[in-house]
Amino acid sequence: MPSEFPLFLLPMLVLDRVLKLVTPFELVAISLCSKKSKMLCKSARSQLQCKNGTKEFTLKFSLKKEIRLKFDYHPRLEWVFKLECFPKVNNIPPRKNVLQKFKTFFRKKKQASQTPSYTRVTNDLFINTWIPTEDDTTSENSLQLFTTEECQWSNANSFIQHISDILNVPLWTIELHFQDFIREENERIIDFYYSDHENKAAVRSLTLLGKHWNTHEDDEVVDSLLRRQDAKGKMNLIMKPTSEFKFRSEYFRNKLNLLKVQHSHWISFDQLLEMDAYVLVLNDSTFMKIHLESLFEKWSSGWTPKWRVIMIQYAETVDIDDCFNKLNDMECFSNARVHREEETEEINTNGELKTTRYYIRRPDKTIGVISQQGDTFGLFHILTDVEENIELFPHLYM
C-alpha cells in the first residue's frame, strides 16, 4: 500500500475511527485500493452498531441496473451505484490507478480539466470519477459504473459481493421491473438470486414492479416468477394483474415477515384467512362490510389466523361501529371483554382523520385489536403475549 496516501499514515486507532465516519462511497473506494485496505474497511464495519446500521441493500433490475444502499447513520440519504453498459473500452488504466483516482479527494489544489478516463474497479467494471452526483430532489447520491454488455452480470455480482464483504451484510432485496425484460430474462434473474450458490446465499426479499396494467402475457410471467422465487423475508408486489389472474398457495410457501400487495383483487377472503405471514398489507382489495363482520365474529368465537397483523383497503365505505353493533345485538361477544377507543387527528387545515379501535379479549386471554382509519382502511392486530397484555391493558382482565 503506497505510504504517500495521507489516510494510511494515521495511527491504527485513529484510522479505524475515520473509516467509521467516511461516506459509503469513500469506504468502497478505500477498500478497493489493496487487500489490506479492504481488510481494514471490513474490520471497521464489523462492529455491531455498524453492521446493524445497514437498512437497505437492493439490486434494482430495470432498464438500468442499480445497487441501492441506505444506512441509519445517513438516514435521509440513499446511496446508489448505477451500472451502465458500453460496447468497448479502450486504453483502460491498470487497476493500481484506483488509488490514484481516489487520492483526488484529498488534493488541495484544483487540477486542470482533463478528458475523463476510466479506472478499473473490479474485473471489467470501470469508473471515471469517485465524486458522486447529488440529487437534492430525491436525497440520492450516485456514482456511475461502466461495463461491457457481455460481462454485465458477472461484474455486477462480483461488485455486490465486494460491497457485501466490507459491510458484513448480504444482498437483501431484488427489485425486478419485470415488464422491462422478456420472460426468459426475468426467470434467469429469479433463478440466479433465489437459490444458493458457492460464495452466495439466496436473496431473502423480492419486489416485483410493473409500470402499467398487466397483459395476459404479463400475468403468465408473474405466475412463473412467483412460483420460482423463494423469498423468506419480505415480498412487495407493485403490479396490477388482470381479472383472470389466480391465487396459488405456492406463491407464498414460506412464512414471510411482510407481504404487501398493491392491487389485491385476485386474493379472496377465504384465501386471506389461510395465508401465513407475520404482516399482510392488502391494498385495492375486493373485501366489503360483510368481511369485516366476519373477522369480528371469527375472532370472538376462538379462531386464530397464522398472520399477526393485517392492513386492508376495503372496496367500499365501511362503518366499524355498525359492524360491531350488529354482532353485539346478536350476542356474538357474550364471552369476551370489549373496549372501544376513538381518536381524531388533524391531517391538514381542511380535514381530520378518525381512527376507531375495538379491543376484544377472549377467554384464552389473547386480544384482537380491530380498527378502522378513515372510511376504507382497516387493521387487525393479534396480541398473544398474555403477560404483556395484562400489563398494557389491565382493564380488560379485571
VOKEMAR-106465 format. One record per residue (C-alpha): residue number from 1; x, y, z. Coordinates in Angstrom, 3 decimals, padded with zeros to 6 digits, always signed. Layout:
(site NUM,(X,Y,Z))
...
This chain:
(site 1,(+000.000,+000.000,+000.000))
(site 2,(+001.624,+003.292,-001.044))
(site 3,(+002.619,+005.224,+002.062))
(site 4,(+002.239,+008.646,+000.435))
(site 5,(-001.545,+008.378,+000.704))
(site 6,(-002.260,+010.560,+003.820))
(site 7,(-005.075,+008.425,+005.205))
(site 8,(-002.852,+005.366,+005.582))
(site 9,(-000.303,+007.309,+007.658))
(site 10,(-002.779,+007.677,+010.527))
(site 11,(-002.350,+005.596,+013.716))
(site 12,(-004.456,+002.432,+013.590))
(site 13,(-006.961,+003.527,+016.255))
(site 14,(-007.488,+006.849,+014.504))
(site 15,(-007.776,+005.159,+011.106))
(site 16,(-010.401,+002.768,+012.484))
(site 17,(-012.404,+005.737,+013.740))
(site 18,(-012.077,+007.583,+010.426))
(site 19,(-013.313,+004.551,+008.492))
(site 20,(-016.472,+004.575,+010.598))
(site 21,(-017.116,+008.209,+009.633))
(site 22,(-016.438,+008.216,+005.887))
(site 23,(-019.321,+008.053,+003.437))
(site 24,(-020.275,+004.674,+001.912))
(site 25,(-018.768,+005.698,-001.435))
(site 26,(-015.490,+006.698,+000.213))
(site 27,(-015.421,+003.416,+002.136))
(site 28,(-015.861,+001.393,-001.064))
(site 29,(-013.174,+003.436,-002.828))
(site 30,(-010.699,+002.920,+000.024))
(site 31,(-011.464,-000.799,+000.177))
(site 32,(-010.533,-001.200,-003.498))
(site 33,(-007.007,+000.187,-003.056))
(site 34,(-005.472,-003.088,-001.845))
(site 35,(-006.190,-006.302,+000.032))
(site 36,(-005.041,-004.673,+003.253))
(site 37,(-007.312,-001.657,+002.786))
(site 38,(-010.256,-003.989,+002.183))
(site 39,(-009.436,-005.857,+005.389))
(site 40,(-009.278,-002.575,+007.342))
(site 41,(-012.622,-001.387,+005.948))
(site 42,(-014.261,-004.724,+006.685))
(site 43,(-012.910,-004.676,+010.237))
(site 44,(-014.174,-001.123,+010.840))
(site 45,(-017.700,-002.126,+009.810))
(site 46,(-017.760,-005.442,+011.680))
(site 47,(-018.795,-003.868,+014.985))
(site 48,(-022.444,-004.477,+015.845))
(site 49,(-023.534,-000.839,+015.576))
(site 50,(-022.117,-000.558,+012.059))
(site 51,(-023.283,-003.996,+010.959))
(site 52,(-026.854,-003.310,+012.085))
(site 53,(-026.794,+000.172,+010.571))
(site 54,(-027.493,-001.028,+007.023))
(site 55,(-031.222,-000.590,+006.324))
(site 56,(-031.358,-001.325,+002.616))
(site 57,(-029.180,-003.319,+000.237))
(site 58,(-031.107,-003.702,-003.003))
(site 59,(-030.229,-004.667,-006.559))
(site 60,(-032.658,-002.986,-008.946))
(site 61,(-033.288,-004.567,-012.347))
(site 62,(-034.992,-002.144,-014.726))
(site 63,(-033.842,-000.580,-017.980))
(site 64,(-030.787,+000.307,-015.891))
(site 65,(-029.194,-001.711,-013.108))
(site 66,(-028.748,+000.000,-009.747))
(site 67,(-027.292,-001.068,-006.402))
(site 68,(-029.118,+000.903,-003.695))
(site 69,(-027.992,+001.349,-000.074))
(site 70,(-029.477,+003.059,+002.988))
(site 71,(-027.945,+003.432,+006.445))
(site 72,(-029.070,+004.508,+009.906))
(site 73,(-026.156,+006.898,+010.166))
(site 74,(-027.202,+008.658,+006.906))
(site 75,(-030.992,+008.446,+007.454))
(site 76,(-032.061,+010.950,+004.813))
(site 77,(-029.775,+009.776,+002.019))
(site 78,(-029.796,+006.894,-000.427))
(site 79,(-026.500,+005.758,-001.943))
(site 80,(-026.773,+004.403,-005.473))
(site 81,(-024.262,+002.703,-007.776))
(site 82,(-025.634,+002.970,-011.326))
(site 83,(-024.399,+000.361,-013.780))
(site 84,(-024.254,+001.269,-017.458))
(site 85,(-023.008,-000.767,-020.393))
(site 86,(-020.727,+000.387,-023.149))
(site 87,(-019.744,-001.807,-026.077))
(site 88,(-015.976,-001.422,-025.935))
(site 89,(-013.368,+000.030,-023.584))
(site 90,(-010.092,+001.301,-024.998))
(site 91,(-006.923,+002.283,-023.143))
(site 92,(-008.121,+001.293,-019.693))
(site 93,(-005.595,+002.213,-016.978))
(site 94,(-004.434,-000.710,-014.828))
(site 95,(-006.220,-001.439,-011.585))
(site 96,(-003.485,+000.121,-009.453))
(site 97,(-004.851,+003.518,-010.547))
(site 98,(-007.864,+003.078,-008.266))
(site 99,(-005.723,+004.528,-005.501))
(site 100,(-004.503,+007.407,-007.668))
(site 101,(-008.065,+008.186,-008.671))
(site 102,(-009.298,+008.121,-005.079))
(site 103,(-006.464,+010.390,-003.910))
(site 104,(-008.078,+013.255,-005.820))
(site 105,(-010.439,+013.531,-002.833))
(site 106,(-007.520,+014.822,-000.777))
(site 107,(-005.750,+017.146,-003.201))
(site 108,(-005.522,+020.707,-002.026))
(site 109,(-005.003,+022.289,-005.431))
(site 110,(-007.506,+022.233,-008.235))
(site 111,(-006.469,+020.028,-011.104))
(site 112,(-006.698,+021.168,-014.678))
(site 113,(-009.701,+019.841,-016.548))
(site 114,(-008.847,+016.649,-018.363))
(site 115,(-010.663,+014.282,-020.653))
(site 116,(-012.404,+011.685,-018.451))
(site 117,(-010.505,+008.418,-018.216))
(site 118,(-011.856,+005.111,-016.982))
(site 119,(-010.360,+003.368,-013.979))
(site 120,(-010.734,-000.346,-013.408))
(site 121,(-012.706,-001.158,-010.248))
(site 122,(-013.103,-004.943,-010.396))
(site 123,(-012.519,-007.235,-013.360))
(site 124,(-014.212,-005.458,-016.295))
(site 125,(-016.044,-002.878,-014.177))
(site 126,(-014.901,+000.745,-014.527))
(site 127,(-015.484,+004.225,-013.133))
(site 128,(-014.495,+007.668,-014.420))
(site 129,(-014.929,+009.635,-011.171))
(site 130,(-015.382,+008.936,-007.464))
(site 131,(-017.080,+012.313,-006.996))
(site 132,(-020.783,+011.467,-006.527))
(site 133,(-023.719,+013.142,-008.225))
(site 134,(-026.082,+014.652,-005.659))
(site 135,(-029.819,+014.926,-006.308))
(site 136,(-031.485,+017.116,-003.685))
(site 137,(-034.971,+016.355,-005.016))
(site 138,(-034.636,+012.649,-004.210))
(site 139,(-031.985,+012.789,-001.436))
(site 140,(-029.924,+010.486,-003.639))
(site 141,(-026.152,+010.346,-004.074))
(site 142,(-024.988,+008.277,-007.026))
(site 143,(-021.869,+007.003,-008.763))
(site 144,(-021.813,+005.774,-012.352))
(site 145,(-020.106,+002.458,-013.108))
(site 146,(-019.438,+001.113,-016.595))
(site 147,(-019.031,-002.359,-018.019))
(site 148,(-019.358,-004.310,-021.238))
(site 149,(-022.633,-005.953,-022.223))
(site 150,(-021.210,-009.469,-022.225))
(site 151,(-019.739,-009.062,-018.715))
(site 152,(-022.617,-007.156,-017.132))
(site 153,(-023.992,-009.961,-014.963))
(site 154,(-020.701,-011.310,-013.661))
(site 155,(-019.272,-007.846,-012.981))
(site 156,(-022.357,-006.669,-011.120))
(site 157,(-022.321,-009.814,-008.998))
(site 158,(-018.630,-009.564,-008.140))
(site 159,(-019.050,-005.910,-007.128))
(site 160,(-022.100,-006.758,-004.995))
(site 161,(-020.046,-009.455,-003.284))
(site 162,(-017.301,-006.907,-002.587))
(site 163,(-019.801,-004.482,-001.009))
(site 164,(-021.321,-007.327,+000.989))
(site 165,(-017.883,-008.295,+002.309))
(site 166,(-016.907,-004.854,+003.547))
(site 167,(-020.355,-004.034,+005.015))
(site 168,(-020.731,-007.503,+006.560))
(site 169,(-024.298,-007.811,+005.233))
(site 170,(-025.735,-009.883,+002.378))
(site 171,(-027.703,-008.538,-000.566))
(site 172,(-031.232,-008.294,+000.829))
(site 173,(-033.651,-007.469,-001.969))
(site 174,(-034.115,-007.832,-005.701))
(site 175,(-036.342,-005.139,-007.219))
(site 176,(-037.401,-006.538,-010.576))
(site 177,(-039.235,-004.348,-013.098))
(site 178,(-040.484,-007.406,-014.928))
(site 179,(-042.121,-005.542,-017.827))
(site 180,(-038.687,-004.271,-018.913))
(site 181,(-037.500,-007.815,-019.739))
(site 182,(-038.649,-010.815,-021.718))
(site 183,(-039.836,-013.854,-019.786))
(site 184,(-036.573,-015.796,-020.129))
(site 185,(-034.520,-012.901,-018.730))
(site 186,(-036.905,-012.493,-015.787))
(site 187,(-036.706,-016.190,-014.989))
(site 188,(-032.926,-016.169,-015.254))
(site 189,(-032.716,-013.330,-012.696))
(site 190,(-035.051,-015.079,-010.243))
(site 191,(-033.361,-018.469,-010.636))
(site 192,(-029.922,-016.992,-010.008))
(site 193,(-030.664,-014.800,-006.993))
(site 194,(-033.181,-017.018,-005.189))
(site 195,(-031.027,-020.124,-004.978))
(site 196,(-027.833,-020.755,-003.029))
(site 197,(-024.557,-020.778,-004.950))
(site 198,(-020.952,-021.096,-003.921))
(site 199,(-019.986,-017.925,-002.013))
(site 200,(-023.522,-016.519,-002.482))
(site 201,(-026.595,-017.085,-000.322))
(site 202,(-030.101,-016.762,-001.735))
(site 203,(-031.658,-013.294,-001.530))
(site 204,(-034.394,-013.121,+001.125))
(site 205,(-036.730,-010.394,-000.174))
(site 206,(-038.381,-009.600,-003.503))
(site 207,(-040.110,-006.599,-005.076))
(site 208,(-041.950,-007.189,-008.357))
(site 209,(-042.882,-003.944,-010.081))
(site 210,(-044.941,-003.263,-013.197))
(site 211,(-045.168,+000.180,-014.786))
(site 212,(-048.606,-000.397,-016.303))
(site 213,(-051.538,-002.810,-016.020))
(site 214,(-050.697,-006.395,-016.802))
(site 215,(-051.493,-008.045,-020.094))
(site 216,(-052.329,-011.748,-020.127))
(site 217,(-048.700,-012.368,-021.104))
(site 218,(-047.564,-010.334,-018.084))
(site 219,(-049.805,-012.480,-015.864))
(site 220,(-048.044,-015.579,-017.160))
(site 221,(-044.642,-014.040,-016.403))
(site 222,(-045.698,-013.085,-012.864))
(site 223,(-047.109,-016.569,-012.295))
(site 224,(-043.800,-018.113,-013.363))
(site 225,(-041.706,-015.737,-011.235))
(site 226,(-043.797,-016.201,-008.083))
(site 227,(-043.603,-019.988,-008.433))
(site 228,(-039.818,-019.874,-008.949))
(site 229,(-038.867,-017.367,-006.214))
(site 230,(-038.061,-018.481,-002.679))
(site 231,(-038.249,-015.251,-000.660))
(site 232,(-038.289,-015.744,+003.108))
(site 233,(-038.131,-012.116,+004.305))
(site 234,(-040.327,-009.547,+002.563))
(site 235,(-042.335,-009.527,-000.648))
(site 236,(-043.747,-006.402,-002.277))
(site 237,(-045.988,-006.845,-005.329))
(site 238,(-046.437,-003.458,-007.003))
(site 239,(-048.408,-004.510,-010.071))
(site 240,(-051.973,-004.791,-011.321))
(site 241,(-052.810,-008.254,-012.669))
(site 242,(-055.787,-008.823,-014.951))
(site 243,(-059.097,-010.048,-013.543))
(site 244,(-058.204,-013.570,-014.731))
(site 245,(-055.043,-013.811,-012.612))
(site 246,(-055.464,-016.521,-009.973))
(site 247,(-054.086,-017.003,-006.476))
(site 248,(-051.803,-020.005,-005.895))
(site 249,(-050.774,-021.089,-002.416))
(site 250,(-047.277,-021.942,-003.707))
(site 251,(-046.664,-018.228,-004.354))
(site 252,(-046.347,-017.784,-000.585))
(site 253,(-044.994,-021.158,+000.518))
(site 254,(-042.587,-019.525,+003.003))
(site 255,(-043.701,-017.605,+006.082))
(site 256,(-042.825,-014.004,+005.226))
(site 257,(-042.143,-011.191,+007.667))
(site 258,(-044.077,-008.832,+005.388))
(site 259,(-046.267,-009.338,+002.321))
(site 260,(-047.511,-006.165,+000.643))
(site 261,(-049.829,-006.370,-002.373))
(site 262,(-050.608,-003.097,-004.153))
(site 263,(-053.601,-004.474,-006.097))
(site 264,(-055.025,-007.475,-004.231))
(site 265,(-058.288,-008.070,-006.120))
(site 266,(-057.015,-011.568,-007.003))
(site 267,(-056.892,-012.649,-003.335))
(site 268,(-060.236,-013.861,-001.940))
(site 269,(-061.351,-013.551,+001.676))
(site 270,(-061.130,-017.320,+002.218))
(site 271,(-057.566,-017.295,+000.869))
(site 272,(-056.705,-014.401,+003.175))
(site 273,(-057.846,-016.402,+006.197))
(site 274,(-055.339,-019.165,+005.351))
(site 275,(-052.333,-017.015,+004.398))
(site 276,(-049.189,-017.338,+006.509))
(site 277,(-047.147,-014.165,+007.040))
(site 278,(-046.394,-012.039,+010.061))
(site 279,(-047.711,-008.820,+008.466))
(site 280,(-050.074,-008.597,+005.474))
(site 281,(-050.885,-005.357,+003.638))
(site 282,(-053.627,-005.694,+001.013))
(site 283,(-054.473,-002.554,-000.946))
(site 284,(-057.236,-002.265,-003.544))
(site 285,(-058.972,-005.405,-002.250))
(site 286,(-062.459,-006.754,-003.013))
(site 287,(-063.351,-007.007,+000.684))
(site 288,(-066.520,-005.356,+001.960))
(site 289,(-068.503,-004.728,+005.143))
(site 290,(-069.543,-008.375,+005.453))
(site 291,(-065.875,-009.398,+005.576))
(site 292,(-065.157,-007.027,+008.465))
(site 293,(-068.153,-008.505,+010.301))
(site 294,(-066.747,-011.967,+009.625))
(site 295,(-063.375,-011.015,+011.161))
(site 296,(-065.153,-009.776,+014.303))
(site 297,(-067.230,-012.931,+014.557))
(site 298,(-064.431,-015.394,+013.832))
(site 299,(-062.069,-013.855,+016.381))
(site 300,(-064.644,-013.757,+019.189))
(site 301,(-065.574,-017.403,+018.514))
(site 302,(-061.969,-018.635,+019.000))
(site 303,(-060.433,-018.598,+015.511))
(site 304,(-056.756,-017.537,+015.321))
(site 305,(-055.103,-016.888,+011.925))
(site 306,(-051.497,-017.656,+011.047))
(site 307,(-050.745,-013.974,+010.463))
(site 308,(-050.417,-011.448,+013.295))
(site 309,(-051.130,-008.103,+011.600))
(site 310,(-053.238,-007.315,+008.570))
(site 311,(-053.954,-003.972,+006.902))
(site 312,(-056.811,-003.863,+004.393))
(site 313,(-058.097,-001.273,+001.957))
(site 314,(-061.778,-002.152,+001.588))
(site 315,(-063.671,-001.932,-001.695))
(site 316,(-066.429,+000.189,-000.153))
(site 317,(-067.020,+002.655,+002.667))
(site 318,(-067.193,+000.725,+005.941))
(site 319,(-068.536,+001.768,+009.355))
(site 320,(-066.832,-000.311,+012.042))
(site 321,(-069.355,+000.740,+014.704))
(site 322,(-072.258,-000.523,+012.592))
(site 323,(-070.485,-003.864,+012.141))
(site 324,(-069.801,-004.236,+015.856))
(site 325,(-073.273,-003.154,+016.979))
(site 326,(-074.947,-005.597,+014.592))
(site 327,(-072.945,-008.517,+016.007))
(site 328,(-073.293,-007.279,+019.578))
(site 329,(-077.084,-007.331,+019.207))
(site 330,(-076.685,-010.992,+018.215))
(site 331,(-074.646,-011.582,+021.419))
(site 332,(-071.537,-012.588,+019.499))
(site 333,(-069.325,-011.055,+022.209))
(site 334,(-071.011,-012.585,+025.266))
(site 335,(-067.825,-014.467,+026.254))
(site 336,(-065.429,-011.589,+025.526))
(site 337,(-064.371,-008.350,+027.170))
(site 338,(-064.596,-005.397,+024.786))
(site 339,(-063.095,-001.906,+024.962))
(site 340,(-063.622,+000.850,+022.374))
(site 341,(-061.298,+003.777,+021.667))
(site 342,(-061.560,+006.675,+019.259))
(site 343,(-059.070,+009.359,+018.308))
(site 344,(-059.094,+012.184,+015.782))
(site 345,(-056.004,+013.556,+014.085))
(site 346,(-055.757,+016.761,+012.083))
(site 347,(-054.130,+015.860,+008.769))
(site 348,(-054.265,+019.331,+007.206))
(site 349,(-056.028,+022.650,+007.628))
(site 350,(-059.182,+021.321,+005.976))
(site 351,(-059.616,+017.820,+007.333))
(site 352,(-059.425,+015.276,+010.118))
(site 353,(-058.695,+011.556,+010.227))
(site 354,(-060.688,+009.462,+012.684))
(site 355,(-059.439,+006.115,+013.978))
(site 356,(-061.751,+003.750,+015.871))
(site 357,(-060.403,+000.672,+017.688))
(site 358,(-062.109,-002.301,+019.310))
(site 359,(-060.056,-004.379,+021.767))
(site 360,(-061.596,-007.841,+022.105))
(site 361,(-060.201,-010.069,+024.870))
(site 362,(-061.198,-013.719,+024.554))
(site 363,(-061.460,-016.326,+027.342))
(site 364,(-057.978,-017.604,+026.354))
(site 365,(-056.719,-014.093,+027.358))
(site 366,(-055.485,-013.184,+023.879))
(site 367,(-056.525,-009.822,+022.441))
(site 368,(-057.585,-008.886,+018.931))
(site 369,(-057.441,-005.195,+018.035))
(site 370,(-059.760,-004.445,+015.120))
(site 371,(-059.607,-000.849,+013.947))
(site 372,(-060.687,+001.432,+011.152))
(site 373,(-058.928,+004.543,+009.849))
(site 374,(-060.974,+006.848,+007.676))
(site 375,(-063.684,+005.247,+005.540))
(site 376,(-061.902,+002.364,+003.825))
(site 377,(-058.741,+001.352,+005.719))
(site 378,(-058.824,-001.320,+008.398))
(site 379,(-056.296,-003.047,+010.638))
(site 380,(-056.427,-006.273,+012.651))
(site 381,(-053.630,-006.815,+015.190))
(site 382,(-053.431,-010.003,+017.255))
(site 383,(-051.729,-009.823,+020.672))
(site 384,(-050.882,-013.275,+022.038))
(site 385,(-048.422,-012.454,+024.848))
(site 386,(-050.747,-012.723,+027.854))
(site 387,(-048.304,-011.300,+030.422))
(site 388,(-047.633,-008.278,+028.241))
(site 389,(-051.348,-007.865,+027.542))
(site 390,(-052.166,-007.811,+031.266))
(site 391,(-049.541,-005.125,+031.792))
(site 392,(-050.651,-002.957,+028.846))
(site 393,(-054.420,-003.477,+029.087))
(site 394,(-055.210,-004.255,+032.757))
(site 395,(-058.813,-003.028,+032.387))
(site 396,(-059.541,-005.957,+030.045))
(site 397,(-058.558,-008.503,+032.722))
(site 398,(-060.477,-007.176,+035.724))
